[in-house]
Amino acid sequence: MTTEVRQLLPEQWDTMFDRLERAFGGPADSPEDRAQWRRVTEYERTLTVWDGADMIGTAGAFSFRMTVPGGALLAVPGVTMVSVQPTHRRRGVLTALMRTQLDDFRERGEAVAVLTASEPAIYGRFGYGVATKQLHGTIDTTRVSFAVPAGAERVRFRLLAAHEGRAACEEVYARLVAGRPGMLARQPGWETRPTLDPPSGRDGAGPLHCLLAEVDGEVRGYARYAVTGEWSLAGADETVRLRDVEALDPVVYAALWDFLAAIDLTSKIAFHNRPADDPVQHLVSDVRRCGLGYRDGLHLRLVDVGAALAARAYSAPVDVVLAVEDAFCPWNSGNWRLTADAKGASCERTGDRAELALPVRELGAAYLGGFGLSPMAGAGLVRELRPGALAEASTAFRTDPEPWLPHGF
């Protein structure tokens, strides 16, 4: 098979998206969703693979800015729209796409790449490690109450259509981005994504609502949710499907959850993507009746080990030589001396003896601070070569709060 990787042309967008939908299966995206993806497509960063006149592979990237530990915003490509047609699986098409992308990221000077995976097992062989978790759950609000701190009586609520509250929600979101690693600063065109609400995608729920929480006339938090229409012979048994909930302080955050739990005719709050350390776990009266669980969130790859490790801050002083193994991007392989603390870091190549050895995938998993190096060592994925180096590095890499990706791409 002779294939060619090419940059997507604007007139090829519909073909590209049709091929993407065919590869993923299931129903087609709504016209509203399709239009949104077209608006944010970066053609110069979108690749197609051709077998003759047939487009048989796709992969794109979005130009994001992501918070890293210490609060800095790092330019990162968000890998997206990756597909291979069923007729061309296991022929090296995906490998060719990953090779072309990573070489391009390196040429652009982008030290870190990120993605969300349809199947977590796919991207590890290209050096991507799972760097954040998503907390999901279904809270039985007939049995669970919420602790509401003093001051909640000052919170006033306004209920709007989702698009009507967009500007106020974006202001709150923007103020939160720097406080948690993994969050993405909203790029132009992405502000409409959280409020998309095509009727074909509601799956039995009503329209998306925007709940604004105000204190002394200032919007301090918001929630976006829809309510299902479930009834039984016993009466209403509806679910609040929570899409987003954010606040600038703990009082408003607790008040929002308390409001959601008291919506008439509902008996549950279902949510699918909250931070692993979300405070809601400490607000509920009975955590067993919340159906909590985790799944992988952001997958992260170090494109330039030295630049990436120097771009973040660390929770404790560390001076360690890392032996990095990276077969797919061999320019990263070798020994790197990381010297860092809470104020900043340097990471340079060194001929000094290695003190900690690990694959680039595990280094990517630890990069945002949500996964410790010590548990990875317990799994045999990280090797300590100097006594004490593991504990020193593991402590330095961890962050508080935990990293979180608020939305997919």
HELIX and SHEET records of a PDB file:
HELIX    1   1 PRO A   10  GLN A   12  5                                   3    
HELIX    2   2 TRP A   13  PHE A   24  1                                  12    
HELIX    3   3 PRO A   31  VAL A   40  1                                  10    
HELIX    4   4 TYR A   43  ARG A   45  5                                   3    
HELIX    5   5 PRO A   86  HIS A   88  5                                   3    
HELIX    6   6 VAL A   93  ARG A  108  1                                  16    
HELIX    7   7 TYR A  123  PHE A  126  5                                   4    
HELIX    8   8 ALA A  152  ARG A  154  5                                   3    
HELIX    9   9 ALA A  162  GLY A  165  5                                   4    
HELIX   10  10 ARG A  166  LEU A  176  1                                  11    
HELIX   11  11 VAL A  177  GLY A  179  5                                   3    
HELIX   12  12 ARG A  193  THR A  195  5                                   3    
HELIX   13  13 PRO A  199  GLY A  201  5                                   3    
HELIX   14  14 PRO A  250  ALA A  261  1                                  12    
HELIX   15  15 VAL A  280  LEU A  283  1                                   4    
HELIX   16  16 VAL A  287  CYS A  290  5                                   4    
HELIX   17  17 VAL A  305  ALA A  310  1                                   6    
HELIX   18  18 PRO A  330  ASN A  332  5                                   3    
HELIX   19  19 VAL A  360  ALA A  366  1                                   7    
HELIX   20  20 LEU A  373  GLY A  378  1                                   6    
HELIX   21  21 ALA A  389  PHE A  397  1                                   9    
SHEET    1   A 7 GLU A   4  GLN A   7  0                                        
SHEET    2   A 7 LEU A  47  ASP A  51 -1                                        
SHEET    3   A 7 ASP A  54  THR A  67 -1                                        
SHEET    4   A 7 LEU A  73  VAL A  84 -1                                        
SHEET    5   A 7 VAL A 112  LEU A 115  1                                        
SHEET    6   A 7 HIS A 299  LEU A 302 -1                                        
SHEET    7   A 7 GLY A 129  VAL A 130 -1                                        
SHEET    1   B 7 VAL A 155  ALA A 161  0                                        
SHEET    2   B 7 HIS A 209  VAL A 215 -1                                        
SHEET    3   B 7 GLU A 218  VAL A 227 -1                                        
SHEET    4   B 7 GLU A 238  ALA A 247 -1                                        
SHEET    5   B 7 THR A 266  ARG A 274  1                                        
SHEET    6   B 7 LYS A 133  ASP A 140 -1                                        
SHEET    7   B 7 GLY A 293  ASP A 296 -1                                        
SHEET    1   C 2 TRP A 231  SER A 232  0                                        
SHEET    2   C 2 GLY A 235  ALA A 236 -1                                        
SHEET    1   D 5 GLY A 344  ARG A 349  0                                        
SHEET    2   D 5 GLY A 334  ASP A 341 -1                                        
SHEET    3   D 5 VAL A 318  GLU A 325 -1                                        
SHEET    4   D 5 LEU A 356  PRO A 359  1                                        
SHEET    5   D 5 ARG A 383  GLU A 384 -1                                        
END                                                                             
